Amino acid sequence: MRSAARFTVFTAAAAVAALTAVTGCAQKSDAGDGAIKVAASDTACDVSKKETPAGKVQFEVENKGSKVTELYVYFPDGRIVTEKENIGPGTKASITAEIKPGEYEVACKPGMKGDGIRQKLKVTGEGGEKRSPELDAAVAEYRKYVQAQADETLPKTQVFVDAVKAGDVEAAKKAYAPSRIGWERTEPVAESFGDIDPKTDTRQDGLEAGQAWTGWHRLEKALWADNKIGDEEKKLADQLITDLTDWQKRVGTAEITPTSMANGAKELLDEVATGKVTGEEEAYSHTDLVDFKANVEGAQKAYELLKPSAAKNDPALTKQLDTQFVALNALLDKYRADKNGYEFTSYDKVGAPERKELSDGVNALAEPLSKLAAAVTK
């Protein structure tokens, strides 16, 4: 979900970093711990290092600007290596990623819009982080999982699209939420390609200047707010299938590491906190709890695959995560019409006290989940 008011999701303006930057001023780095300090503001994105060894790389961001910002690290082809969104003014955030040798760009996005303010980053060495066979197996299984979710999304979306093209509003409404489940479970991987998410999952409030509004949420508005399907919507339905087919074909090429799995699990919880719990994500259909459940399922899948390694390094953390996943799923089940299905209470029927309870449950899980990446890379 791309939105100006979103996530989950962290970056920032910042302070003191050393750099030889675009300004041409060379300053002494205080990143003695090896982390790359990112000083983000409304007009700058200064990094303390322009070169770093391959492997586990930590970014520490401080936002001293007046706008919420984001931090992205990009491959040369525009794919996202890692990201941290919704970093509020005056706040700090950190993220760890496994990065291979090569040329990259670090971008701060004040206002969470546009291409951002960018700096070059060179990653040197012969190879990346060496992993245990256990972690390699976790990555392989997660790769199968994300591919399966993409494969399963296409036929479900085709049902939705067929209903739209037939002009059957009620059938399209019924098929809408199920068509999004696989996407919501694996959204951080889908977003890593950079160009697919804006076409398929952007809300109206997240549009960039000059961007055409396409995808699920444009059709959602037509179905629930306008209660009609015209020729434009039928064309948009075909375009949604085209864009999701592109995702399905490319998802196998996604860069997946243990840290990206762990960070992605946290991003999914941030998605819930800033979009689903607030009711902003599905503003017309009010099917937020379906997305909510799918986000939690995707985060839990990544966690379960990483758990054997994390438990060796931080058993107290995995115990806490087990408890909080159970608690949050139990909260969601209160709004579930059937035990194993995806019929949930319309979110506009969920009152403020209940939303607060759900929000508290998300926060209770998100805090320990933010430590998962560190636990699997110790």
C-alpha positions in Angstrom: 0.0 0.0 0.0 1.5 3.3 -1.1 0.1 6.2 0.8 1.3 9.6 2.0 0.0 8.8 5.4 1.3 5.3 5.8 3.2 2.8 7.8 4.4 1.3 8.6 6.9 2.3 8.2 10.2 5.1 9.4 12.9 7.3 8.1 14.5 10.4 8.8 16.4 13.5 8.9 19.5 13.5 10.9 22.3 14.8 12.6 25.9 14.5 12.8 27.4 12.3 10.2 30.6 12.4 8.6 30.9 12.5 5.0 32.4 13.6 1.9 29.2 14.6 0.5 27.7 16.5 -2.3 28.4 19.6 -0.4 32.1 18.8 -0.9 32.8 19.1 2.9 34.8 16.3 4.3 33.9 15.7 7.9 35.1 13.1 10.4 32.8 10.2 10.9 31.6 9.3 14.3 30.4 5.9 13.1 33.0 4.1 15.1 30.7 1.1 15.5 30.8 0.5 11.8 27.2 1.7 11.2 26.4 4.1 8.5 25.0 7.3 10.0 22.3 9.0 7.9 21.6 12.6 8.6 18.2 13.3 7.0 16.4 16.6 6.8 13.9 18.2 4.5 16.7 19.2 2.1 19.6 16.8 2.8 20.5 13.2 3.1 24.1 13.0 4.4 25.8 9.7 4.9 28.8 9.1 7.1 30.4 6.7 4.6 30.4 6.4 0.9 32.1 3.0 1.0 31.6 0.0 3.2 32.5 -3.7 3.2 30.0 -6.2 1.9 27.9 -8.3 4.4 25.8 -7.1 7.3 25.4 -3.3 7.0 23.6 -1.2 9.6 22.1 2.2 8.8 21.3 4.6 11.7 19.0 7.4 10.7 18.1 10.6 12.5 15.4 12.9 11.2 16.0 16.5 12.1 13.6 17.8 9.4 10.0 18.9 9.7 8.6 16.2 7.5 8.1 12.4 8.0 10.8 10.8 5.9 11.9 7.4 4.5 15.2 5.7 3.9 15.8 3.5 0.9 18.8 1.6 -0.4 18.5 0.9 -4.1 20.2 -1.5 -6.5 21.3 0.2 -9.8 18.2 -1.2 -11.6 15.9 0.4 -9.1 15.0 -2.6 -7.0 14.9 -2.0 -3.2 17.6 -3.6 -1.1 16.1 -2.4 2.2 13.8 0.4 3.4 12.7 2.2 6.5 9.6 4.3 6.3 7.6 6.7 8.5 10.5 8.2 10.3 8.9 11.1 12.1 10.5 14.5 12.7 12.9 14.4 15.6 13.1 10.6 15.7 15.7 8.0 15.0 15.5 4.6 13.4 17.9 1.8 12.4 17.9 -1.0 9.9 20.3 -3.8 9.1 20.6 -5.4 5.7 22.9 -8.0 4.0 24.4 -6.3 1.0 26.6 -7.8 -1.7 29.5 -6.0 -3.4 28.4 -3.4 -5.9 27.2 0.2 -6.5 24.1 1.3 -4.7 22.2 4.5 -3.9 20.9 5.6 -0.5 17.8 7.8 -0.7 16.0 9.9 1.9 12.4 10.8 1.0 11.2 13.8 3.0 7.4 13.8 2.9 7.6 10.2 1.7 7.3 11.4 -1.9 9.3 11.3 -5.1 12.7 9.9 -5.9 14.2 11.3 -2.8 17.6 12.9 -2.1 20.2 10.4 -3.1 23.8 9.5 -2.3 26.1 6.9 -3.9 27.2 4.0 -1.8 29.9 1.6 -2.8 30.0 -1.9 -1.2 33.3 -3.6 -1.5 34.7 -7.1 -1.0 34.6 -10.5 -2.5 31.2 -11.6 -1.3 28.4 -11.1 1.2 27.6 -12.5 4.6 28.4 -16.2 5.1 25.3 -17.9 6.3 24.6 -21.2 8.1 22.9 -24.0 6.2 19.9 -23.5 8.5 19.5 -19.9 7.3 20.0 -20.8 3.7 17.2 -23.3 4.1 15.0 -20.6 5.6 15.6 -18.3 2.7 14.9 -21.1 0.2 11.6 -22.0 1.9 10.6 -18.3 2.1 11.3 -17.9 -1.6 9.0 -20.8 -2.4 6.4 -19.2 -0.1 6.4 -15.8 -1.9 6.2 -17.5 -5.3 3.3 -19.6 -4.2 1.5 -16.5 -2.9 1.9 -14.8 -6.3 0.8 -17.9 -8.1 -2.3 -18.1 -6.0 -3.1 -14.4 -6.3 -3.5 -14.5 -10.1 -6.6 -16.8 -10.3 -8.2 -15.1 -7.3 -7.7 -11.7 -9.0 -9.0 -13.1 -12.3 -12.3 -13.9 -10.5 -12.4 -10.3 -9.3 -11.5 -8.9 -12.7 -14.1 -11.1 -14.5 -16.8 -9.8 -12.2 -15.7 -6.2 -12.9 -15.7 -6.7 -16.6 -19.1 -8.4 -16.4 -20.4 -5.2 -14.7 -21.4 -7.3 -11.7 -20.8 -5.0 -8.7 -21.9 -7.4 -6.0 -19.8 -10.3 -7.3 -16.8 -7.9 -7.7 -17.2 -6.7 -4.1 -17.3 -10.3 -2.9 -14.1 -11.2 -4.8 -12.1 -8.0 -3.9 -10.7 -8.9 -0.5 -9.8 -12.5 -1.3 -7.8 -11.3 -4.4 -5.5 -9.3 -2.1 -4.6 -11.9 0.5 -1.4 -13.3 -1.2 -0.2 -9.8 -2.0 -0.7 -8.6 1.6 1.1 -11.6 3.0 4.3 -10.8 1.0 4.0 -7.1 0.3 7.6 -6.1 1.3 8.9 -8.5 -1.4 6.5 -7.1 -4.0 7.5 -3.5 -3.0 11.2 -4.3 -3.4 10.8 -4.1 -7.2 9.8 -0.4 -6.9 7.6 -0.1 -10.0 4.9 -2.7 -9.3 3.4 -1.5 -6.0 2.6 2.0 -7.3 0.6 0.5 -10.1 -1.4 -2.1 -8.2 -1.8 -0.9 -4.5 -1.6 2.9 -4.3 -4.3 4.7 -2.4 -5.6 8.0 -3.7 -3.8 9.9 -1.0 -0.5 8.3 -2.0 -0.4 9.4 -5.6 2.7 11.2 -6.8 2.3 14.3 -9.0 1.1 13.3 -12.4 0.7 9.6 -11.5 -2.3 7.9 -12.9 -4.4 6.1 -10.3 -4.7 2.4 -11.2 -4.9 -0.9 -9.3 -7.0 -2.4 -6.6 -7.9 0.8 -4.7 -9.1 2.7 -7.7 -11.5 -0.2 -8.4 -12.4 -0.3 -4.7 -13.6 3.3 -4.9 -15.6 2.6 -8.1 -17.4 -0.4 -6.4 -18.1 1.0 -3.0 -18.2 4.8 -3.3 -19.5 5.1 -6.9 -21.4 1.8 -6.9 -20.9 1.5 -10.7 -18.5 -0.1 -13.2 -17.8 1.8 -16.5 -15.5 1.2 -19.4 -12.6 2.8 -17.6 -12.9 0.4 -14.7 -13.0 -2.6 -17.1 -9.8 -1.4 -18.7 -8.2 -0.9 -15.2 -9.2 -4.4 -14.3 -7.3 -5.8 -17.3 -4.4 -3.6 -16.3 -4.4 -5.0 -12.8 -4.0 -8.6 -14.2 -1.2 -7.4 -16.4 0.7 -5.8 -13.6 0.2 -8.7 -11.2 1.3 -11.2 -13.9 4.5 -9.1 -14.1 4.9 -9.4 -10.4 4.3 -13.2 -10.6 7.0 -13.6 -13.2 9.5 -11.4 -11.4 9.1 -12.4 -7.8 11.5 -15.3 -8.2 14.3 -12.8 -8.9 13.7 -10.9 -5.6 16.8 -10.4 -3.4 15.9 -12.3 -0.2 18.1 -12.7 2.8 17.5 -13.6 6.5 17.7 -9.9 7.3 15.3 -8.9 4.6 12.9 -11.6 5.8 13.1 -10.3 9.4 12.8 -6.6 8.3 9.9 -7.5 6.0 8.1 -9.2 8.9 8.4 -5.9 10.9 7.3 -3.9 7.8 4.1 -6.0 7.6 3.3 -5.1 11.3 4.1 -1.5 10.5 1.6 -1.7 7.6 -1.0 -2.9 10.0 -0.2 -0.1 12.5 -0.4 2.7 10.1 -2.9 1.5 7.5 -5.2 -1.3 8.7 -5.8 -0.3 12.4 -6.5 3.2 11.3 -9.0 2.1 8.7 -7.1 4.1 6.0 -6.1 1.2 3.8 -9.6 0.0 2.7 -11.4 3.3 3.1 -14.3 2.3 0.9 -14.7 -1.4 1.3 -13.8 -1.6 5.0 -12.2 -5.0 4.5 -9.2 -3.9 6.5 -9.3 -6.9 8.8 -8.7 -9.3 5.9 -5.6 -7.4 5.0 -4.7 -7.2 8.7 -4.9 -11.0 9.0 -2.9 -11.5 5.8 -0.1 -9.1 7.0 0.1 -11.0 10.3 0.2 -14.4 8.5 3.0 -13.2 6.3 5.0 -11.8 9.2 4.5 -15.1 11.1 5.6 -17.2 8.2 8.9 -15.3 7.9 9.4 -15.5 11.7 8.7 -19.3 11.9 11.3 -19.9 9.2 13.9 -17.8 11.0 12.9 -19.0 14.5 15.3 -22.0 14.7 18.3 -19.7 14.2 16.9 -16.9 16.3 16.1 -19.2 19.2 19.8 -20.3 19.4 20.9 -16.7 19.7 18.0 -15.2 21.7 15.6 -17.8 23.2 13.9 -15.1 25.3 13.0 -13.2 22.2 11.5 -16.1 20.4 9.5 -17.0 23.5 8.1 -13.5 23.6 7.3 -13.5 19.9 5.5 -16.8 20.2 3.3 -15.4 22.9 2.6 -12.1 21.1 1.7 -13.8 17.8 -0.8 -16.1 19.7 -2.3 -13.1 21.4 -2.7 -11.0 18.3 -4.2 -13.9 16.3 -6.7 -14.4 19.2 -7.7 -10.8 19.0 -8.3 -11.1 15.3 -10.4 -14.2 15.8 -12.9 -12.2 17.7 -13.9 -10.5 14.4 -13.8 -13.7 12.3 -17.1 -15.2 11.1 -15.6 -18.6 10.6 -12.7 -20.3 12.3 -10.4 -20.7 9.3 -11.9 -18.5 6.6 -11.5 -14.8 5.7 -14.9 -13.5 6.5 -14.3 -10.6 9.0 -16.4 -7.9 10.5 -16.6 -4.8 8.4 -14.1 -2.4 9.9 -16.5 0.5 10.0 -18.4 -1.6 12.6 -15.4 -1.8 14.9 -15.5 0.8 17.6 -12.7 3.0 18.9 -12.1 1.0 22.1 -11.8 -2.2 20.0 -9.5 -0.5 17.5 -7.3 0.6 20.4 -7.1 -3.0 21.7 -6.1 -4.1 18.2 -3.5 -1.3 18.0 -2.1 -2.3 21.4 -1.8 -5.9 20.2 0.1 -4.9 17.1 2.5 -2.7 19.1 3.1 -5.5 21.6 4.2 -7.7 18.8 6.0 -5.1 16.7 8.5 -4.2 19.5 10.1 -7.6 19.9 9.7 -8.3 16.1 12.0 -5.3 15.5 14.8 -7.3 17.2 14.5 -10.4 15.0 17.0 -9.2 12.4 19.7 -8.8 15.0 18.9 -12.2 16.5 19.4 -14.1 13.3 22.6 -12.3 12.3 24.5 -12.6 15.7 
